[in-house]
Amino acid sequence: MPTIELKDDELVIRLSFWPRLACVHGDVHIPATSLRGALVADPNWVKTLGFRIPGTALPWVIIAGTYIKPKDSAFVYWTRRNKTVLQLNLSGRPYNRVFLGVDDAAALADQINDALTAC
């Protein structure tokens, strides 16, 4: 599972070896100025993704990588072990949205939103 690190000027999503391999991507660095908010993803979030280029997808097992569609791009890492999905909304980055499978998306979203409003 990815590790989310909140710093003063950025949010860092650290990926271990297997998630890096599945996503075909390294750690994701998001400047605080690009982060617009965090929330628990809608139950139908998978239907909003688009085409996977590059990444890994096995139905009901793993969804990982970069997903694109016209005027939208998303970075995703989710496995069936994850209970909830955190959605980060971004602007001014290669991605518009980030979806991460986590154990408690509501608590993490509150922590990220509190850090944003504290700036």
N, C-alpha and C positions, 0 to 999 in steps of 0.2 A: 504494500500500500504506500502511496506517496506520502511524504512528510511535508507539511506546510509550515513555513517559517515566516513570521511577521517581523519585519525590520522597520526602522523609522522611515526609510525612503522607498522600500520595495517589499513585495511578497514573493517568496521563492518556493517553488514546488520542486522538491528533491525526489528524484526517482532512483530506486535501486537498480541492480543489473537487469532483472527480468522485466520490470515495467519499462525500462529503457529499450530493451529489445522488442517488446510488444508494440510500443509506441513509435519506434524508429525515431527517437527524439531524446535529447538530453534534458537537464534540469530546465525549468521554465522560470524566467525572471520577469516579474511584472512590476513596473514602476508604480508607486502610490498614486501618481497623477493620472495614470491610465485606468485605475480601478474605480468602477462606478458603483459597485455594491455586490453583496453576496446574499444568496437565498437558497432555500431548499428547492431543488428542481421539481418541476411539474412531473407527475407520474408518466406522462407520455413524452418525456424529453428525447427519447431515442428517435422518435418520428420527425424531429426537427433538425436532424444532423446534416443530411445530404450525402455526398459521396466521400468515401474513405480514401485519402491519398496522402501519405502512406500510413500503414497501421495494421492492426490485427482485429479480426472480428470472428467470433464463434458464437452463434446464437445461444443466449441464456448462460454463457460461460464468461466471455470477455469482450469488451469493446474498448479499443485503445488506438490512439493516433490522432491524425489531423483529418477533420471532416470539412468539406467545402460545399457551398452552393452559391448561387448568385448573390452578391452583396453580404455574404455571411461566411465566417469560418470559425471552427471550434476545435479546441484541444480537449481530448477525452481520455480518461483512464478509469474504467469501471470493471469490476469482476463480480461474480455472483456471491462472493463472500461479504461484499459491502452491503450494509443495511439501508443506507440512504445516499442520496446524490446531492452534492454541493454544486451550485451554479454560481460562477463569478462572471459578472458583466463587465466588459472592458471597452475602452475606446482608444484609438491611436496606436494600436498594436497589430501584429500580424493576425491576432485572434480577436473576435468580437465576444466570444464566450469561452469559458473553461468549465468542463464538467468533471468532477472527481468523486469517486465512490469513497465514502467515509463512514465511520461508525455512528457519528452524531452530527449530522449536517446542520441542524438548527443551532446547536451550541457554537459550532465553528462559524456559522454565518453571523451570529450575534457578536462574536469576538472580533471578526473582521470589520463589521459595520461600526462597532464601537471604536476601533482603532482609526477608521476613516473619519469619523466625526470628531475625534480628539485632536486632529491635526489643526 
